[in-house]
Every structure is written in C-alpha cells, then in structure tokens.
Amino acid sequence: MTDLLYSDVEEELRASVRSLLAARAGFEAVLARIESPEPVDLKLWRALAVDLGVAGLPVPEAEGGAGASWRETAVVMEELGRSVAPVPFLGSSVLAVAALLGTGDPLLDAVAAGSRVATLAVPLSASAAVVSVTADGDRLDGTVTSVVDAGFAEVLLVPTAAGLYAVEAADAERVPVVSFDLTRPLTDVTLRGVTGRLVSADATAPVERALRAGAALLASEQLGVAEWCLTTTVDYVKTRRQFARQVGSYQAIKHRLADLWVSVTQARAVARYAADCLATGDADLPVAAALAQAFCSPVAVKAAEECVQLHGGIGFTWEHPAHLYLKRARSNAVTFGSASAHRAALADLVAIPS
C-alpha cells in the first residue's frame, strides 16, 4: 500500500485551490449565484480549469493534461466540498475525463485543457452502465434524465448499445430539473435524430470506469463537506453563550462533536484509500469505491445535520450557509447509488452472504 498521507504537492495544490475559492466562491457569492438565471459560475470554472490547470489532473501531459493523478483530483474535490462552489468539475473533470481516458479520442485533450466542458449523459443516481439512447448509424434518439452539468456542458458523452458517442450539447434538447442541491444543477437531455461521433465501440467499459471513479472521488467531496460542517460548528459553539456559559462547554454537545470528529477522521482514511486505489489502478478499487460511498455518504449527512442543529435558530435560515451543505450532502447521498446499494455491492465483492 502506498502512503495515504497528503504529499507536499497535494498540499500546495490544496492551498492554491482553497485561496481561489475563498476569494471567488464565498457563501454570499454562491448564494447570489444559485438565485440567478446562471447558477454555474463559468468564470470561476475557467480560473480553476485553465489558470490553475485542474481540469485534467490525471491526464498525461502528452494528451493535454497535467500529468498528475486521481489523488490530486481528490484534493480538489475536497476543497470543492468545503466551498460547495457551483462549477462543473464532477461532470467534466471526473466523469468525462475518466470515460475518455484510454480511448485515444482527441476530445480528451480539449477537456483536460479546460477549453471544452463535457459530461457523461447518465442519470446522477446511476451506479452501473445505463443505456437509454438508441443509435441508428450516427443518429441518436432517446432521453436521459437528471444529468449532472449537462445544462452548461458543450459536449455530451452518450452511451448506447452501439458504443459511446460524443454529441454537441447545443444539438440536444436540454430541460433544467429542479434540483434539491441548487449548487449542482441537473438537466434532462433528449436527443431526436442528433448526429453523434463514435468515441468508443464499447460503451460499457468507459461508463463503468467513469462511474467507479465518480463514486471513489465523491467520497473526497463528502469528506470536504463534513470537515467544513465540523470545523464551523466547533467554532460556533466555542463563542455562542447560553445561560451565561459557552454552548460548547455542555457535556452533551462535547460528546456529539467528539463522535462526529471520530467519524470524519475515519471518513478521511476511507476516502484517501479510494482515491489512491483509483490513482494506482489497484485491483481493490471496486471494494474501495463501494466502501467509500457506504461510509462517507452517511458521515457527510450526519455532519451537515449536526451543523444545522447545533447552530440553533440561525442554522435553519437561508442567510446562513449550513443549508447549502445539508443539501449537497443529501444530494450526494443518492449520487452514483445510495449507501445501502453500495453496502449490498460491497457484500457481494467480499463474499458476505446477504
């Protein structure tokens, strides 16, 4: 097993991403953005993807990427979880990149460079390859519901029984879906005789590769959400006073936060292991990804719920950021399959009878 501690390079990347997000994606900016007609901040995305070069971290330099690994991508996911910044990183830099890696398709160069935004046209809740679009030659027909980042993508990677196709997003009918998490908009995509370009004659392998990468790395985002909620809540109960004493001095509050700290610490180990397995191509990746979602998903939800409750009345208001983290945690809890679905998959992978 490789070292799961953060390397100096990863910490430097974290510092750069956190600094940019602190300056450009503070709570007020995020709240104003999701209340506007354009909930995704494409200027911030350009700063991340092009200026910082995080759009194609695991992509070799020869293919337009940074020549880093999925571990560095996981660090970016952590920071995006801490800020709930509305950018298409999950769709473009995780799902699309993972699907395109190994295909030799030139689209990967553009996506990795941040010059084009792409996403994989599968439902957000999909945990296995789903085909709902038919192909007649290069003409595609069908509908895919609840696609992440599809509303702002320029290219859609569409799986069919005949292979994986790249479609210009402008040629598709895209209808925004009312999403529980307003910082991660979803879109229903309909194709009516739209022309696609064949990327891979086999759609199953790229889609399963992308979904597994998504599940493994989503754990890092869930870790970032949980860490923000824990840190913010601890800071609050240290200063909030009730009955002439700090709220955090009550034993019941201490116990709740101590339990949460233990869970977050465990979640960090689980998320790091999943990211490392993905980066190194470890054969244990299916187990690591399933374990990551089975464990980190409930931890993020619990941390967000505790954040809302322990902030008292202010935690339930629109003007406090806690609700954004609760919504991101709840939305992530059904992304790429629920925790219970991943526990069932994990049981099969390690041969535990149901």
RODO-2510 file (C-alpha; in nm, 4 decimals, decimal comma):
residues 354
     n   res          X          Y          Z
     1     m     0,0000     0,0000     0,0000
     2     t     0,1266     0,3471    -0,0843
     3     d     0,1406     0,6322     0,1652
     4     l    -0,2089     0,7757     0,2143
     5     l    -0,0804     1,0952     0,3765
     6     y    -0,1019     1,4099     0,1656
     7     s     0,2169     1,4848    -0,0273
     8     d     0,3760     1,8298    -0,0421
     9     v     0,2474     1,8678    -0,3981
    10     e    -0,1066     1,7834    -0,2878
    11     e    -0,0891     2,0347    -0,0019
    12     e     0,0385     2,3062    -0,2365
    13     l    -0,2464     2,2299    -0,4758
    14     r    -0,4936     2,2447    -0,1875
    15     a    -0,3612     2,5851    -0,0788
    16     s    -0,3958     2,7264    -0,4305
    17     v    -0,7488     2,5933    -0,4810
    18     r    -0,8634     2,6994    -0,1341
    19     s    -0,7244     3,0506    -0,1834
    20     l    -0,9059     3,0910    -0,5153
    21     l    -1,2339     2,9553    -0,3788
    22     a    -1,2124     3,1756    -0,0700
    23     a    -1,1732     3,4808    -0,2923
    24     r    -1,4287     3,3895    -0,5575
    25     a    -1,6747     3,1425    -0,4028
    26     g    -1,7602     3,2711    -0,0581
    27     f    -2,1051     3,1931     0,0814
    28     e    -2,2564     3,5228    -0,0293
    29     a    -2,1267     3,4724    -0,3834
    30     v    -2,2553     3,1145    -0,4001
    31     l    -2,5976     3,2134    -0,2656
    32     a    -2,6248     3,5011    -0,5136
    33     r    -2,5205     3,2695    -0,7957
    34     i    -2,7807     2,9977    -0,7275
    35     e    -3,0531     3,2622    -0,7104
    36     s    -2,9568     3,3924    -1,0562
    37     p    -3,0503     3,2574    -1,4024
    38     e    -2,6953     3,1176    -1,4346
    39     p    -2,6321     2,9011    -1,1263
    40     v    -2,2966     2,7706    -1,2542
    41     d    -2,0030     3,0119    -1,2278
    42     l    -1,8241     2,9624    -1,5587
    43     k    -1,5721     3,2413    -1,4882
    44     l    -1,4686     3,0640    -1,1694
    45     w    -1,4569     2,7402    -1,3642
    46     r    -1,2168     2,8948    -1,6155
    47     a    -0,9957     3,0183    -1,3324
    48     l    -0,9860     2,6657    -1,1862
    49     a    -0,9631     2,4716    -1,5115
    50     v    -0,7318     2,6935    -1,7145
    51     d    -0,5456     2,9248    -1,4770
    52     l    -0,4828     2,6608    -1,2076
    53     g    -0,4895     2,3736    -1,4561
    54     v    -0,7053     2,1320    -1,2537
    55     a    -0,9374     2,0231    -1,5359
    56     g    -0,7206     1,7294    -1,6404
    57     l    -0,5053     1,6410    -1,3427
    58     p    -0,4895     1,2622    -1,4089
    59     v    -0,4438     1,3059    -1,7848
    60     p    -0,0887     1,2601    -1,9242
    61     e     0,0814     1,5771    -2,0448
    62     a     0,1018     1,4317    -2,3960
    63     e    -0,2794     1,4321    -2,4045
    64     g    -0,3175     1,7879    -2,2790
    65     g    -0,3397     1,7156    -1,9072
    66     a    -0,1323     1,7986    -1,6024
    67     g     0,0315     1,4577    -1,5750
    68     a    -0,0626     1,4246    -1,2079
    69     s    -0,3033     1,1608    -1,0737
    70     w    -0,6500     1,0988    -0,9331
    71     r    -0,5097     1,1704    -0,5851
    72     e    -0,4662     1,5348    -0,6791
    73     t    -0,8168     1,5334    -0,8271
    74     a    -0,9430     1,4064    -0,4916
    75     v    -0,7790     1,7023    -0,3156
    76     v    -0,9654     1,9413    -0,5475
    77     m    -1,2887     1,7539    -0,4733
    78     e    -1,2285     1,8011    -0,1007
    79     e    -1,1910     2,1756    -0,1452
    80     l    -1,4992     2,1964    -0,3669
    81     g    -1,6871     2,0139    -0,0930
    82     r    -1,5661     2,2686     0,1607
    83     s    -1,6933     2,5563    -0,0545
    84     v    -1,9877     2,3940    -0,2419
    85     a    -1,8716     2,6038    -0,5372
    86     p    -2,1085     2,5770    -0,8376
    87     v    -1,8636     2,4586    -1,1058
    88     p    -1,8854     2,1609    -1,3494
    89     f    -1,5856     1,9761    -1,2045
    90     l    -1,7672     1,6498    -1,1296
    91     g    -1,9158     1,6195    -1,4767
    92     s    -1,6188     1,7354    -1,6821
    93     s    -1,3021     1,6645    -1,4841
    94     v    -1,4158     1,3384    -1,3248
    95     l    -1,6854     1,1626    -1,5291
    96     a    -1,5899     1,2822    -1,8771
    97     v    -1,2152     1,2512    -1,8196
    98     a    -1,2484     0,9011    -1,6736
    99     a    -1,4672     0,7902    -1,9643
   100     l    -1,2279     0,9313    -2,2250
   101     l    -0,9034     0,8041    -2,0722
   102     g    -0,7691     0,5157    -2,2748
   103     t    -0,9930     0,5789    -2,5768
   104     g    -0,7349     0,7857    -2,7632
   105     d    -1,0062     1,0326    -2,8607
   106     p    -0,8862     1,3916    -2,9274
   107     l    -1,1729     1,5313    -2,7194
   108     l    -0,9764     1,4366    -2,4081
   109     d    -0,7120     1,6965    -2,4940
   110     a    -0,9702     1,9777    -2,5030
   111     v    -1,1469     1,8636    -2,1856
   112     a    -0,8190     1,8237    -1,9965
   113     a    -0,7068     2,1699    -2,1040
   114     g    -1,0330     2,3216    -1,9843
   115     s    -1,1144     2,4616    -2,3282
   116     r    -1,4284     2,2466    -2,3527
   117     v    -1,6725     2,1308    -2,0841
   118     a    -1,8074     1,7789    -2,1203
   119     t    -2,0156     1,5426    -1,9133
   120     l    -2,1341     1,1841    -1,9230
   121     a    -2,5032     1,1517    -2,0145
   122     v    -2,6155     0,9140    -1,7394
   123     p    -2,8611     0,9773    -1,4537
   124     l    -2,6932     1,1209    -1,1448
   125     s    -2,8160     0,8261    -0,9379
   126     a    -2,6702     0,5633    -1,1753
   127     s    -2,4310     0,3155    -1,0157
   128     a    -2,3920     0,0953    -1,3254
   129     a    -2,3932     0,1466    -1,7011
   130     v    -2,7392     0,2529    -1,8198
   131     v    -2,8374     0,2724    -2,1876
   132     s    -3,1489     0,4743    -2,2698
   133     v    -3,0427     0,6137    -2,6084
   134     t    -3,0527     0,4185    -2,9342
   135     a    -2,8151     0,4606    -3,2261
   136     d    -2,9002     0,4186    -3,5929
   137     g    -2,5660     0,4676    -3,7559
   138     d    -2,4523     0,8018    -3,6184
   139     r    -2,8072     0,9236    -3,5448
   140     l    -2,9080     0,9122    -3,1796
   141     d    -3,2539     0,9088    -3,0225
   142     g    -3,3618     0,8904    -2,6609
   143     t    -3,3849     1,0701    -2,3280
   144     v    -3,1541     1,0699    -2,0280
   145     t    -3,2859     1,2244    -1,7067
   146     s    -3,1065     1,4143    -1,4308
   147     v    -2,7665     1,4539    -1,5953
   148     v    -2,5137     1,6474    -1,3897
   149     d    -2,3578     1,9569    -1,5529
   150     a    -2,5395     1,8916    -1,8821
   151     g    -2,7005     2,2351    -1,8834
   152     f    -2,3638     2,4066    -1,9195
   153     a    -2,1586     2,1395    -2,0984
   154     e    -2,0504     2,1838    -2,4583
   155     v    -2,0153     1,8120    -2,5292
   156     l    -2,2235     1,5172    -2,4085
   157     l    -2,0780     1,1670    -2,3941
   158     v    -2,3768     0,9456    -2,4678
   159     p    -2,3679     0,5679    -2,4074
   160     t    -2,5651     0,3461    -2,6448
   161     a    -2,5710    -0,0249    -2,7214
   162     a    -2,3593     0,0546    -3,0283
   163     g    -2,0914     0,2410    -2,8355
   164     l    -2,0076     0,5714    -2,6681
   165     y    -2,0807     0,8819    -2,8760
   166     a    -1,9793     1,2461    -2,8437
   167     v    -2,2640     1,4865    -2,9154
   168     e    -2,2593     1,8627    -2,9353
   169     a    -2,4733     1,9711    -2,6423
   170     a    -2,6271     2,2533    -2,8432
   171     d    -2,7916     1,9936    -3,0710
   172     a    -2,9760     1,8290    -2,7813
   173     e    -3,2934     1,9398    -2,6072
   174     r    -3,1974     2,0305    -2,2524
   175     v    -3,4576     2,0962    -1,9843
   176     p    -3,3386     2,2070    -1,6382
   177     v    -3,4586     1,9950    -1,3467
   178     v    -3,5468     2,1441    -1,0093
   179     s    -3,2576     2,0058    -0,8084
   180     f    -3,2515     1,9671    -0,4309
   181     d    -2,8931     2,0923    -0,4394
   182     l    -2,9078     2,4239    -0,6242
   183     t    -2,5269     2,4396    -0,6434
   184     r    -2,5256     2,1285    -0,8661
   185     p    -2,7914     2,1759    -1,1361
   186     l    -2,9379     1,8746    -1,3162
   187     t    -3,0760     1,8583    -1,6684
   188     d    -3,2966     1,6212    -1,8666
   189     v    -3,1406     1,5585    -2,2090
   190     t    -3,3406     1,4497    -2,5144
   191     l    -3,1869     1,3530    -2,8481
   192     r    -3,4046     1,3433    -3,1590
   193     g    -3,2042     1,2188    -3,4560
   194     v    -2,8980     1,4063    -3,3352
   195     t    -2,5683     1,3277    -3,5049
   196     g    -2,3031     1,1783    -3,2787
   197     r    -1,9361     1,0923    -3,3284
   198     l    -1,8283     0,7468    -3,2171
   199     v    -1,5711     0,7662    -2,9374
   200     s    -1,5593     0,4002    -2,8399
   201     a    -1,7245     0,0938    -2,9900
   202     d    -1,7738    -0,0314    -2,6331
   203     a    -1,9732     0,1989    -2,4080
   204     t    -1,9893    -0,0299    -2,1047
   205     a    -1,6228    -0,0156    -2,0041
   206     p    -1,5856     0,3665    -2,0275
   207     v    -1,9137     0,4267    -1,8426
   208     e    -1,8351     0,1803    -1,5656
   209     r    -1,4858     0,3298    -1,5369
   210     a    -1,6342     0,6779    -1,5068
   211     l    -1,8980     0,5783    -1,2507
   212     r    -1,6428     0,3966    -1,0380
   213     a    -1,4126     0,6991    -1,0488
   214     g    -1,7086     0,9193    -0,9633
   215     a    -1,8042     0,7074    -0,6624
   216     a    -1,4452     0,6906    -0,5378
   217     l    -1,3844     1,0649    -0,5704
   218     l    -1,7261     1,1748    -0,4497
   219     a    -1,6144     1,0430    -0,1098
   220     s    -1,3490     1,3165    -0,1047
   221     e    -1,6131     1,5801    -0,1699
   222     q    -1,8257     1,4311     0,1077
   223     l    -1,5197     1,4495     0,3318
   224     g    -1,4809     1,8189     0,2474
   225     v    -1,8468     1,8842     0,3300
   226     a    -1,8156     1,7007     0,6623
   227     e    -1,4918     1,8784     0,7564
   228     w    -1,6422     2,2210     0,6898
   229     c    -1,9505     2,1377     0,8942
   230     l    -1,7465     2,0052     1,1867
   231     t    -1,4971     2,2936     1,1924
   232     t    -1,7661     2,5596     1,1568
   233     t    -1,9812     2,4046     1,4298
   234     v    -1,6916     2,3713     1,6752
   235     d    -1,6007     2,7361     1,6184
   236     y    -1,9620     2,8394     1,6745
   237     v    -2,0210     2,6505     1,9987
   238     k    -1,6987     2,7982     2,1376
   239     t    -1,8376     3,1507     2,1050
   240     r    -2,2153     3,1094     2,1411
   241     r    -2,3250     3,1589     2,5008
   242     q    -2,6408     3,0273     2,6644
   243     f    -2,7295     3,0622     3,0339
   244     a    -2,4065     3,2548     3,0938
   245     r    -2,1743     2,9855     2,9572
   246     q    -2,0423     2,8664     2,6249
   247     v    -2,2694     2,6194     2,4493
   248     g    -1,9663     2,4054     2,3748
   249     s    -1,8973     2,3587     2,7450
   250     y    -2,2029     2,1350     2,7873
   251     q    -2,1079     1,7700     2,8011
   252     a    -2,3811     1,6562     2,5626
   253     i    -2,2506     1,8945     2,2940
   254     k    -1,8943     1,7764     2,3521
   255     h    -1,9979     1,4146     2,3092
   256     r    -2,1848     1,4819     1,9856
   257     l    -1,8935     1,6694     1,8323
   258     a    -1,6378     1,4179     1,9567
   259     d    -1,8321     1,1358     1,7921
   260     l    -1,8546     1,3395     1,4746
   261     w    -1,4791     1,4079     1,4805
   262     v    -1,4096     1,0351     1,5015
   263     s    -1,6406     0,9672     1,2061
   264     v    -1,4831     1,2418     0,9943
   265     t    -1,1347     1,1120     1,0733
   266     q    -1,2377     0,7637     0,9659
   267     a    -1,4009     0,9051     0,6531
   268     r    -1,0726     1,0733     0,5599
   269     a    -0,8909     0,7387     0,5710
   270     v    -1,1622     0,5679     0,3650
   271     a    -1,1732     0,8477     0,1046
   272     r    -0,7948     0,8605     0,0737
   273     y    -0,7770     0,4863     0,0222
   274     a    -1,0366     0,5008    -0,2551
   275     a    -0,8523     0,7866    -0,4278
   276     d    -0,5212     0,6032    -0,4003
   277     c    -0,6648     0,2798    -0,5407
   278     l    -0,8033     0,4776    -0,8331
   279     a    -0,4710     0,6548    -0,8897
   280     t    -0,2610     0,3391    -0,8779
   281     g    -0,5014     0,1106    -1,0622
   282     d    -0,5199    -0,1162    -0,7595
   283     a    -0,7274    -0,4311    -0,8019
   284     d    -0,9032    -0,3418    -0,4761
   285     l    -1,0662    -0,0364    -0,6391
   286     p    -1,4199    -0,1851    -0,6653
   287     v    -1,4139    -0,2642    -0,2917
   288     a    -1,2567     0,0727    -0,2035
   289     a    -1,5128     0,2708    -0,4071
   290     a    -1,8107     0,0818    -0,2632
   291     l    -1,6724     0,1174     0,0891
   292     a    -1,6107     0,4890     0,0349
   293     q    -1,9717     0,5561    -0,0579
   294     a    -2,1146     0,3208     0,2036
   295     f    -1,9219     0,5017     0,4773
   296     c    -1,8613     0,8630     0,3694
   297     s    -2,2144     0,9324     0,2467
   298     p    -2,3832     0,8929     0,5903
   299     v    -2,0972     1,0777     0,7623
   300     a    -2,1447     1,3845     0,5410
   301     v    -2,5204     1,3835     0,6012
   302     k    -2,4724     1,3454     0,9779
   303     a    -2,2160     1,6270     0,9880
   304     a    -2,4465     1,8594     0,7951
   305     e    -2,7448     1,7764     1,0170
   306     e    -2,5398     1,8394     1,3317
   307     c    -2,4178     2,1673     1,1832
   308     v    -2,7726     2,2871     1,1252
   309     q    -2,8997     2,1750     1,4665
   310     l    -2,6072     2,2945     1,6786
   311     h    -2,6187     2,6372     1,5194
   312     g    -2,9644     2,6710     1,6725
   313     g    -3,2125     2,9082     1,5116
   314     i    -2,9603     3,0684     1,2773
   315     g    -2,8719     2,7279     1,1330
   316     f    -3,2194     2,6970     0,9829
   317     t    -3,2100     3,0294     0,7974
   318     w    -3,1457     3,0913     0,4283
   319     e    -2,8861     3,3546     0,5200
   320     h    -2,6596     3,1000     0,6919
   321     p    -2,4554     2,8626     0,4700
   322     a    -2,5484     2,5465     0,6649
   323     h    -2,8430     2,4660     0,4377
   324     l    -2,6175     2,4544     0,1298
   325     y    -2,4013     2,1866     0,2907
   326     l    -2,7010     1,9867     0,4069
   327     k    -2,8427     1,9908     0,0548
   328     r    -2,5088     1,8946    -0,1005
   329     a    -2,4700     1,6092     0,1495
   330     r    -2,8252     1,4840     0,0933
   331     s    -2,7888     1,5084    -0,2846
   332     n    -2,4551     1,3262    -0,2765
   333     a    -2,6163     1,0524    -0,0669
   334     v    -2,8044     0,9313    -0,3769
   335     t    -2,5370     1,0171    -0,6348
   336     f    -2,3915     0,7068    -0,8055
   337     g    -2,6138     0,4917    -0,5858
   338     s    -2,7238     0,5090    -0,2241
   339     a    -2,5141     0,3980     0,0730
   340     s    -2,7338     0,0892     0,1129
   341     a    -2,6816    -0,0034    -0,2537
   342     h    -2,3062     0,0260    -0,2082
   343     r    -2,3217    -0,1845     0,1097
   344     a    -2,5020    -0,4548    -0,0870
   345     a    -2,2412    -0,4335    -0,3636
   346     l    -1,9648    -0,4454    -0,1033
   347     a    -2,1149    -0,7603     0,0488
   348     d    -2,1040    -0,9312    -0,2907
   349     l    -1,7482    -0,8131    -0,3578
   350     v    -1,6141    -0,9575    -0,0321
   351     a    -1,8398    -1,2666    -0,0461
   352     i    -2,0569    -1,1911     0,2557
   353     p    -2,3935    -1,3729     0,2282
   354     s    -2,6922    -1,1390     0,2167
***
